[in-house]
Amino acid sequence: MPLSNATVAPPGDHAAAAGQLLDRHEDVVQLAERIRSHGIMGLDTEFISERTYRPQLCLLQVATPDGVTLIDPLAEHIQQAPDQPIWDAMADPSVRTIVHAHDQESRFCLQRTGRPPGDLFDVQLAAAFNGHHFPIAYDRLVGVELRRSLGPSQSRTDWMRRPLTEAQQTYAADDVRWLLRLHDRLVERMDTEDGGRRHDWLRQETAERLGRLGDREADRWRKLRGANKLSSRSLAALRELSNWRESVAGRRNAPLRRIVADDLLVAIAATLPQSTAELTSVRGQPRLQAEYRQEVMDAVGAALALPESELPERARSQRGAKPSRMVVLFLESVMAAACAEHRIDPALVGSSSQIKALVAWNEHGRRAEQTPALLRGWRGEVCGDALLQSLEGRVSLRINDPLSANPLAVGGLGAE
């Protein structure tokens, strides 16, 4: 998808550098129509997440081949439907949306449309498939790929205040100004490497991350620290307590931690108090507001009343001897060598915990239904064979060129 006609503000043109600021809904509708006619947009957002249940969207930045536009969702004339046309466009499979580090923009899309992005291209992920380290900052990527420098950061300013300063608007516009150019360069490079398979790899990784994003929204309680140590009954209590907390936070538009802190929620679930006296004995309980105590007891009571068949399953773990650090380091080195051969940052491929999961899977009979992430999809293509052969003792590892980007050579035992 060539984008060489993307507009860039000329030096000294401060109005163009700051981008056009839209504060009327009808203008946003027209912009969405232009986006669909182009079939592509760059997107970024400015938001504040410290004060409310969900992050408060303060500004949308959109880049199209004909320029940069800012949308003020807090403007008086735009409050009826401030940003829905843009999110509808993002969810449209016929529109490619280019972002950097997509998590929050994808969440906004899911929350406002009920659908994931239709055709998402994350330049941070694409860069990792093109030899850059992961995760790479936007300004660093622009500097390395396009030899452009961005102005001073305004990320810590108050994006709720109006009017926005010229510095804020210029900074916000710069956050999308180069997305189309970055997309163009990365796509062109992926066209020629590994027979074009990198496009498939990027699509797989994007889809996987979007899926996990939806899971995090649905089962956030399972990710709370300490949840993996709870019994099934306590997990049920944690689920009930978490759902209650979500409801209260949403109703009051307050951050979750202001209702009940995570650690206290887990402590109550672990204790399963059946009376107010037992609740007051839970460590950290004084932080629980008095008005919430009965509701907390009701949530715990609902969990205690569940039949065994309706209790959530505990997370499965493959227990076994802890793998030797030398084994983990060897497998990490094999994986790094395979990644270097494909010019992919190992940080994107997997972590030491995934290496350990691979060793545990091998130890427990290599059950097909529990195939580790490192052996599935594009990761399996990049490093799966080398890791499997390593587990079978059929791989040698030697230093080939200490000064090269890929200093290690992986081969079969006895190979020259």
C-alpha positions as MATLAB code, in Angstrom:
seq = 'MPLSNATVAPPGDHAAAAGQLLDRHEDVVQLAERIRSHGIMGLDTEFISERTYRPQLCLLQVATPDGVTLIDPLAEHIQQAPDQPIWDAMADPSVRTIVHAHDQESRFCLQRTGRPPGDLFDVQLAAAFNGHHFPIAYDRLVGVELRRSLGPSQSRTDWMRRPLTEAQQTYAADDVRWLLRLHDRLVERMDTEDGGRRHDWLRQETAERLGRLGDREADRWRKLRGANKLSSRSLAALRELSNWRESVAGRRNAPLRRIVADDLLVAIAATLPQSTAELTSVRGQPRLQAEYRQEVMDAVGAALALPESELPERARSQRGAKPSRMVVLFLESVMAAACAEHRIDPALVGSSSQIKALVAWNEHGRRAEQTPALLRGWRGEVCGDALLQSLEGRVSLRINDPLSANPLAVGGLGAE';
ca = [
       0.000    0.000    0.000;
       2.135    2.948   -1.230;
       1.812    6.092    0.870;
       4.407    8.347   -0.712;
       1.829   11.119   -1.137;
       1.356   11.524    2.620;
       1.476   15.192    3.565;
       4.245   16.485    5.843;
       4.127   19.997    7.284;
       6.830   22.233    5.799;
       9.422   23.682    8.185;
       8.160   26.794    9.945;
       4.481   26.138    9.184;
       3.236   26.063   12.771;
      -0.461   25.762   11.899;
       0.157   22.736    9.697;
       2.572   21.283   12.250;
      -0.086   21.454   14.953;
      -2.724   19.911   12.706;
      -6.313   21.003   12.138;
      -8.372   20.853   15.361;
     -11.961   19.623   14.989;
     -14.572   20.475   17.615;
     -17.824   19.761   15.725;
     -19.403   16.351   15.228;
     -20.247   16.953   11.564;
     -16.575   17.634   10.837;
     -15.629   14.329   12.480;
     -18.183   12.545   10.287;
     -16.602   14.102    7.183;
     -13.140   13.057    8.368;
     -14.358    9.474    8.833;
     -15.686    9.520    5.258;
     -12.279   10.685    4.010;
     -10.599    7.925    6.001;
     -12.796    5.319    4.336;
     -12.072    6.762    0.898;
      -8.328    6.475    1.585;
      -8.698    3.056    3.248;
      -6.018    3.958    5.775;
      -5.325    6.181    8.785;
      -2.727    6.696   11.470;
      -4.191    6.963   14.964;
      -3.055    7.945   18.441;
      -4.767    9.217   21.589;
      -4.043   11.336   24.604;
      -5.851   10.247   27.758;
      -5.759   10.402   31.545;
      -6.269    7.175   33.495;
      -5.563    8.166   37.102;
      -8.904    9.740   37.969;
     -11.665    7.595   36.455;
     -12.884    4.005   36.105;
     -11.899    3.888   32.455;
      -9.243    6.131   30.914;
     -10.643    9.553   30.043;
     -10.070   10.250   26.365;
      -8.809   13.820   25.943;
      -7.673   13.999   22.323;
      -7.624   11.908   19.138;
      -4.928   12.375   16.517;
      -5.561   11.124   12.990;
      -3.172   11.047   10.034;
      -4.399   10.496    6.479;
      -2.440   10.775    3.222;
      -3.584   14.407    2.974;
      -2.618   15.626    6.439;
      -2.975   15.475   10.223;
      -6.186   16.205   12.105;
      -6.827   16.523   15.839;
     -10.235   15.824   17.378;
     -11.275   17.345   20.692;
     -13.780   14.952   22.347;
     -14.208   17.395   25.232;
     -15.399   20.281   23.045;
     -18.854   21.628   23.838;
     -20.228   21.104   20.321;
     -18.957   17.574   20.006;
     -20.291   15.987   23.182;
     -23.277   14.238   21.554;
     -21.169   11.645   19.718;
     -17.630   12.931   20.007;
     -15.541   10.179   18.492;
     -17.760    7.285   17.400;
     -17.187    7.784   13.640;
     -13.435    7.308   14.119;
     -13.826    4.139   16.196;
     -16.332    2.773   13.681;
     -13.712    3.354   10.991;
     -11.083    1.601   13.097;
     -13.352   -1.448   13.447;
     -13.964   -1.506    9.670;
     -11.900   -4.303    8.010;
     -11.597   -2.178    4.867;
      -9.659    0.502    6.767;
      -6.065   -0.113    7.825;
      -5.345    1.615   11.140;
      -1.680    2.317   11.846;
      -0.692    2.781   15.491;
       2.315    2.586   17.758;
       1.786    0.304   20.805;
      -1.860   -0.447   20.137;
      -3.216   -1.501   23.548;
      -5.136    1.615   24.588;
      -6.445    2.497   21.132;
      -7.648   -1.098   20.709;
      -9.361   -0.947   24.101;
     -11.146    2.259   23.133;
     -12.287    0.567   19.919;
     -13.567   -2.516   21.767;
     -15.342   -0.462   24.426;
     -17.027    1.930   21.992;
     -17.972   -0.426   19.157;
     -17.963   -3.890   20.712;
     -15.603   -4.939   17.911;
     -11.822   -5.237   17.650;
      -9.867   -3.204   15.090;
     -10.614   -4.454   11.581;
      -7.120   -4.179   10.074;
      -4.546   -3.125   12.652;
      -0.893   -2.406   11.813;
       1.253   -1.700   14.871;
       4.565   -0.159   13.802;
       6.153   -1.154   17.122;
       5.396   -4.820   16.435;
       6.313   -4.515   12.753;
       9.643   -2.942   13.704;
      10.452   -5.971   15.894;
       9.946   -8.164   12.818;
      12.386   -5.900   10.976;
      15.467   -6.022   13.172;
      14.567   -3.404   15.818;
      14.540   -4.168   19.526;
      11.172   -4.613   21.227;
       9.532   -2.535   22.488;
      10.995    0.469   20.667;
       9.816    3.991   21.505;
       8.074    5.971   18.780;
      10.571    8.840   18.734;
      13.457    6.368   18.515;
      11.816    4.500   15.630;
      11.159    7.728   13.729;
      14.752    8.792   14.271;
      16.293    5.512   13.118;
      14.002    4.828   10.162;
      13.196    8.342    8.892;
      16.077   10.419   10.279;
      13.587   12.816   11.855;
      13.596   14.210   15.377;
      10.518   15.026   17.428;
      10.080   18.028   19.675;
      10.050   18.010   23.480;
       7.569   15.682   25.133;
       4.248   16.988   26.429;
       3.061   13.587   27.684;
       2.978   14.681   31.337;
       0.929   17.813   30.733;
      -2.746   18.058   31.726;
      -4.652   16.991   28.601;
      -7.979   17.829   30.265;
      -7.264   21.557   30.367;
      -8.625   23.810   27.655;
      -7.551   25.518   25.547;
      -4.750   23.203   24.466;
      -1.424   24.941   24.037;
       0.320   25.123   20.679;
       3.096   22.933   22.109;
       0.557   20.273   23.095;
      -1.078   20.318   19.664;
       2.248   20.090   17.836;
       3.396   17.232   20.062;
       0.080   15.407   19.552;
       0.256   15.867   15.778;
       3.842   14.588   15.688;
       2.661   11.386   17.367;
       0.840   10.432   14.149;
       2.617   12.521   11.515;
       5.127    9.798   10.630;
       2.979    6.701   11.054;
       2.120    6.403    7.361;
       5.765    6.773    6.324;
       6.857    4.186    8.888;
       4.167    1.798    7.667;
       5.338    2.256    4.083;
       8.978    1.491    4.887;
       8.246   -1.507    7.077;
       5.769   -3.033    4.629;
       8.227   -2.652    1.750;
      10.933   -4.395    3.761;
       8.643   -7.225    4.848;
       7.667   -7.784    1.206;
      11.206   -8.889    0.396;
      12.323  -10.841    3.495;
      11.483  -14.496    4.258;
       9.364  -14.700    1.113;
       6.855  -12.227    2.490;
       6.065  -14.493    5.458;
       6.662  -11.632    7.878;
       3.284  -10.208    6.909;
       1.661  -13.445    8.100;
       3.786  -13.444   11.245;
       2.741   -9.884   12.054;
      -0.939  -10.685   11.460;
      -0.697  -13.728   13.742;
       0.969  -11.754   16.520;
      -1.496   -8.871   16.221;
      -4.497  -11.228   16.356;
      -3.034  -13.033   19.368;
      -2.445   -9.803   21.257;
      -5.933   -8.520   20.457;
      -7.350  -11.795   21.749;
      -5.422  -11.483   24.989;
      -6.621   -7.900   25.317;
     -10.221   -9.113   25.273;
      -9.387  -11.848   27.786;
      -7.821   -9.306   30.141;
     -11.027   -7.268   30.045;
     -13.180  -10.339   30.791;
     -11.061  -12.167   33.400;
      -9.083   -9.399   35.029;
      -9.565  -11.025   38.430;
      -7.472  -14.032   37.426;
      -4.485  -11.747   36.841;
      -4.471  -10.268   40.344;
      -1.307  -11.006   42.246;
      -1.790  -14.031   44.464;
      -4.859  -15.347   42.613;
      -2.940  -18.381   41.350;
      -2.464  -19.585   44.952;
      -6.156  -19.550   45.873;
      -8.436  -22.560   46.193;
     -11.348  -22.950   43.792;
     -13.772  -21.649   46.437;
     -11.584  -18.610   47.112;
     -11.277  -18.041   43.363;
     -15.066  -17.938   43.194;
     -15.039  -15.347   45.977;
     -12.393  -13.330   44.154;
     -14.513  -13.395   40.995;
     -17.601  -12.211   42.891;
     -15.644   -9.531   44.715;
     -14.001   -8.356   41.495;
     -17.349   -8.139   39.696;
     -18.752   -6.152   42.618;
     -15.769   -3.798   42.591;
     -16.091   -3.291   38.813;
     -19.761   -2.421   39.259;
     -19.112    0.110   42.012;
     -16.162    1.671   40.176;
     -18.197    1.996   36.990;
     -21.138    3.527   38.837;
     -18.924    6.031   40.647;
     -16.518    6.497   37.732;
     -13.596    5.907   40.065;
     -10.395    3.873   39.644;
     -10.678    0.310   40.923;
      -7.971    0.821   43.542;
     -10.022    3.620   45.145;
     -12.850    1.178   45.842;
     -10.727   -1.690   47.198;
      -7.021   -2.322   46.627;
      -6.043   -5.493   44.780;
      -4.156   -7.020   47.700;
      -7.082   -6.537   50.068;
      -9.482   -8.092   47.579;
      -7.256  -11.184   47.332;
      -6.830  -11.341   51.123;
     -10.607  -11.304   51.671;
     -11.082  -14.031   49.041;
      -8.391  -16.162   50.672;
      -9.919  -15.759   54.157;
     -13.586  -16.294   53.115;
     -15.008  -14.425   56.144;
     -18.508  -15.534   57.150;
     -19.184  -12.766   59.646;
     -18.379   -9.099   60.089;
     -16.082  -10.045   62.957;
     -14.108  -12.354   60.669;
     -13.984   -9.633   58.013;
     -12.509   -7.136   60.474;
      -9.710   -9.586   61.228;
      -8.485   -9.624   57.630;
      -5.155   -7.899   57.301;
      -5.580   -4.502   55.666;
      -9.326   -4.411   56.398;
      -9.233   -0.869   57.882;
      -8.720    0.355   54.305;
     -12.197   -0.949   53.420;
     -14.814    1.765   53.682;
     -17.588    0.956   56.140;
     -20.286    1.465   53.512;
     -18.843   -1.441   51.482;
     -18.609   -4.049   54.236;
     -22.066   -5.565   53.809;
     -21.696   -5.664   50.032;
     -18.357   -7.433   50.433;
     -19.958   -9.977   52.761;
     -22.763  -10.506   50.231;
     -20.210  -11.192   47.478;
     -18.347  -13.706   49.653;
     -21.659  -15.301   50.659;
     -22.617  -15.752   47.012;
     -19.343  -17.597   46.407;
     -19.817  -19.799   49.476;
     -23.294  -20.775   48.231;
     -22.090  -22.012   44.841;
     -22.134  -25.770   44.232;
     -18.786  -27.409   43.566;
     -19.644  -27.853   39.878;
     -19.836  -24.076   39.372;
     -16.521  -23.173   40.975;
     -13.840  -21.772   38.635;
     -10.938  -24.065   37.828;
      -7.563  -23.284   39.269;
      -4.864  -22.430   36.764;
      -3.144  -25.589   35.661;
       0.566  -25.835   36.224;
       2.996  -28.476   35.112;
       4.901  -29.195   38.263;
       8.265  -30.848   38.178;
      11.877  -30.343   39.019;
      13.004  -26.783   38.502;
      15.085  -26.721   35.310;
      18.772  -26.050   35.682;
      19.759  -22.453   35.067;
      22.340  -23.778   32.608;
      19.593  -25.539   30.623;
      17.509  -22.348   30.510;
      20.526  -20.266   29.441;
      21.402  -22.781   26.724;
      17.855  -22.768   25.330;
      17.725  -18.970   25.525;
      20.955  -18.828   23.514;
      19.584  -21.238   20.897;
      16.414  -19.154   20.631;
      18.422  -15.917   20.371;
      20.554  -17.380   17.564;
      17.454  -18.479   15.636;
      15.907  -15.025   16.129;
      19.075  -13.280   14.965;
      19.032  -15.368   11.785;
      15.563  -13.964   11.040;
      16.357  -10.457   12.379;
      13.664  -10.652   15.060;
      14.165   -9.428   18.624;
      14.062  -12.403   21.059;
      12.126  -10.193   23.495;
       9.167  -10.428   21.131;
       9.488  -14.192   20.737;
       9.571  -15.330   24.338;
      10.834  -14.985   27.891;
      12.690  -17.215   30.347;
       9.339  -18.225   31.878;
       8.221  -19.515   28.480;
      11.505  -21.400   28.150;
      10.776  -23.011   31.523;
       7.258  -23.879   30.366;
       8.815  -25.544   27.325;
      11.115  -27.630   29.550;
       8.176  -28.638   31.776;
       6.109  -29.633   28.716;
       8.993  -31.768   27.472;
       9.351  -33.345   30.917;
       5.645  -34.254   31.058;
       5.419  -36.151   27.778;
       4.936  -33.406   25.178;
       1.140  -33.491   25.216;
      -0.137  -32.038   21.937;
      -3.020  -30.145   23.559;
      -0.529  -28.297   25.793;
       1.993  -27.360   23.110;
       3.947  -24.335   24.438;
       3.703  -20.932   22.781;
       7.322  -21.142   21.593;
       6.406  -24.056   19.314;
       3.170  -22.613   17.889;
       2.492  -20.345   14.930;
       5.213  -18.017   13.709;
       7.331  -18.656   16.813;
       7.471  -22.315   15.872;
       8.629  -21.352   12.376;
      11.396  -19.154   13.731;
      12.817  -21.257   16.559;
      10.655  -24.360   17.103;
      12.897  -26.942   15.405;
      16.065  -25.632   17.059;
      14.457  -25.739   20.517;
      13.036  -29.225   20.042;
      16.366  -30.570   18.825;
      18.055  -28.911   21.782;
      15.723  -30.698   24.180;
      16.650  -33.946   22.459;
      20.377  -33.269   22.881;
      20.962  -32.983   19.144;
      22.229  -29.381   18.985;
      25.669  -27.866   19.316;
      26.255  -24.195   20.009;
      29.479  -22.353   19.312;
      30.793  -18.826   18.962;
      31.081  -18.066   15.263;
      31.840  -14.334   15.085;
      31.965  -12.512   18.453;
      31.559   -9.092   16.813;
      28.612   -9.855   14.509;
      24.911   -9.296   15.193;
      24.552  -13.075   15.274;
      27.690  -14.311   17.064;
      26.451  -17.870   17.728;
      26.252  -20.801   15.328;
      23.698  -23.558   15.970;
      24.210  -26.982   14.440;
      23.805  -30.702   14.945;
      26.223  -32.492   17.265;
      29.482  -33.126   15.495;
      28.648  -30.585   12.773;
      31.452  -28.471   11.399;
];
